[in-house]
Amino acid sequence: MAPVTAATAGEQMHALVERLYPLCRSITGDGVRATLDIVGEYLPLRVHEVPTGTQVLDWTVPQEWNIRDAYIADATGRRVVDFAASSLHVLGYSVPVAATMPLAELRGHLHTLPDHPSWVPYRTSYYRPEWGFCLAQETLDALPDGDYEVRIDSTLTDGHLTYAEHLVPGQIADEVLVSCHVCHPSLANDNLAGIAVAVFLARALAERTPYYTYRFLFAPGTIGAITWLARNAERVGGPAAAPGGPGEGPGPGGRVRHGLVLACAGDRGRLTYKQSRRGDAEIDRVMRYVLTASERPHRINEFTPYGYDERQFCSPGFDLGVGSLSRTPYAGYPEYHTSADNPDFVSPAAMADTLAVCREAFAVLDGNRRYTNLSPYGEPQLGRRGLYDALGGRSDTKEAQLAMLWVLSLSDGEHGLLDIADRSGLPFDTVAVAAGALHGAGLIKA
């Protein structure tokens, strides 16, 4: 596999989106497994299979859905709607059907977008037995009255819900959770771009030894996150674990301290960060700082209990410090949940930018230590310790010296380096380097 560089990451992520795009995914089934098989070519994964009927918090793992073929054919046998052309053409979780019926009857099972007549909508019926087709309004308008053959070759049987984890070991066991959903069919931005960014973020973190351990979760939306939470109670501070229990992920388990949900990561809109339920979690402060300091166009949104799986991780019983990063948020662009959300809609440059922000944010999160000044009575003499001399060759010597003074002033065990960067107006990296020098000289301790 080609090495990842800043110049190639966007193109490689886009290639992964294109490869995953044709697969028919849902909240269960072989499409999820096929998706994880491809992700597994990029990252070592531990795949979990949770049986139908397993109680997970207030939910129950549903039957597994798989589909082989589906179509609507006219009187000549021509397929006017064909699942083989796009997995969006079938209502997700459709029960099997084999019938012939007049168009008037068939219309009750057809879904279109009259405002965008050439687009095919994405629709599902996970928890209610139903069947249907999604098609372009212009296709429906062109259908003459008459009888049509309707066929959905699907199965709903006891099986499993599938999700996967990848672990990037850190210096400590405490974890940062990075989550993306793997349940949508052919939707490039709302699903696949988040997967691609997560994959390449994990690979980038593995190039160094991060401070925190990073756990990447690839799971179906809602039911997948709920299942993971139920099976990782000790890690997230929830109720007793479901069968299969805590610590099921690869490697030793630590407490989840921070988290980020990735979704809609590849469109050309400005970056959007949705804060955790707490609003003042460390990941919230880090994301606000990084987005502002980078001067990227961005938006910070307050938490709402609607959206992606941040609402599961932030539910009051868990109340994890998990925010959500996207570009244009869900339902915020016309192409959302339609066939127009295709690989042409997502940009290699936009995905590369999302990846870069994640890397910058996690560098700050990893480096945000709290220190205590060991010489708090008056300013210690930095010159005789060689600290000023050590900075003499830097182009930003004055700023670096000022950073040392700020670190000494605010290292009271209560303020972290991000607090110091915020208050001083100095770059976080400059503050972190200053803290490292002072720590090495024995003037502060972690």
Buried (B, 14 or more C-beta within 10 A) or exposed (E): EEEBEEEBBBBBBBBBBBBBBEBBBBBBBBBBBBBBBBBBEBBEBBBBEBEBEBEBBEBEBBBBBBBEEBBBBBEEEEBBBBBEEBBBBBBBBBBBBEEEBEBEEBEEBBBBBEEBEEBBBBBBBBEEEBBBBBBBBEBBEEBEEEBBBBBBBBBBEEBBBBBBBBBBBBEEEBBBBBBBBBBBBBBBBBBBBBBBBBBBBBBBBBEEEBBBBBBBBBBBBBBBBBBBBBBBBBBBEBEEBBEBEBBBBBBEBBEBBBBBBBBBBBBBBBBBBBBBBBEEBBBBBBBBBBBEBBEBEBBBBEBEEEBBBBBBBBBEEBBBBBBBBBBBBBEEBEBBBBBBBBBEBBBBEBBBBBBBBBBBBBBBBBBBBBBEBBBBEEEBEBEEBEBBEBBEEEEBEEBBBBBBEBBBBBBEEEBBBBBBBBEBEBBBBBBBBBBBBBBEBEBBEE
